[in-house]
Amino acid sequence: MDLLVKARNKDEKSILILLHYFEPDMRSHSRYIKMPKEDALQSMRLAMIELFHHPPKPVADIHFPDLNIEKRD
């Protein structure tokens, strides 16, 4: 978790360590993407870096006023 926090704060070393950690999975998944392998890997790396810098909001924080849904505890 420390690496993720540092990566979110744009610490380059932490980002590189996390990308290295996920590299085998990205290589495995790149086989199913219809583009050159290196392009697919580069796209996945960029997407991960963007997620580190701009994490999505947790689902519990999303509010739908028109649906009249109550928040559960």
C-alpha positions in Angstrom: 0.0 0.0 0.0 2.9 2.3 0.7 4.0 2.0 -3.0 0.5 2.8 -4.2 0.3 5.9 -2.0 3.7 7.1 -3.2 2.7 6.4 -6.8 -0.4 8.5 -6.4 1.9 11.3 -5.2 3.8 10.8 -8.5 6.9 9.1 -7.0 8.7 7.8 -10.1 10.5 4.9 -8.3 7.2 3.6 -6.8 5.5 3.8 -10.2 8.3 1.8 -11.8 8.2 -0.8 -9.1 4.5 -1.2 -9.5 4.7 -1.4 -13.3 7.4 -4.1 -12.9 5.2 -6.0 -10.5 2.3 -6.1 -13.0 4.5 -6.7 -16.1 3.9 -10.5 -16.3 0.2 -10.0 -16.1 0.3 -7.3 -18.8 2.4 -9.5 -21.1 -0.1 -12.3 -20.6 -3.1 -10.1 -21.4 -1.4 -8.5 -24.3 -1.9 -11.7 -26.3 -5.6 -11.0 -26.5 -5.3 -7.4 -27.8 -5.3 -7.0 -31.6 -2.4 -4.7 -31.9 1.4 -5.2 -31.9 2.5 -6.6 -28.5 4.7 -3.6 -27.6 1.9 -1.1 -28.4 -0.5 -3.1 -26.2 2.0 -3.2 -23.4 2.6 0.6 -23.7 -1.1 1.3 -23.7 -1.5 -0.8 -20.5 1.4 0.9 -18.8 0.0 4.3 -19.6 -3.4 3.3 -18.3 -1.9 2.2 -15.1 0.0 5.4 -14.6 -3.1 7.4 -15.2 -4.9 5.2 -12.6 -2.2 5.9 -10.1 -2.4 9.7 -10.7 -6.2 9.9 -10.9 -7.8 6.9 -9.0 -11.5 6.4 -9.7 -14.0 7.3 -7.0 -15.2 4.5 -4.7 -18.7 3.3 -5.6 -20.0 4.3 -2.2 -19.2 8.0 -3.0 -21.2 8.1 -6.1 -24.6 9.8 -5.7 -27.6 9.3 -7.9 -30.2 11.9 -6.8 -32.8 10.9 -9.4 -32.9 7.2 -8.5 -34.1 7.8 -4.9 -31.6 5.2 -3.6 -30.6 5.3 0.1 -27.0 4.8 1.1 -26.5 1.5 3.1 -24.1 1.3 6.1 
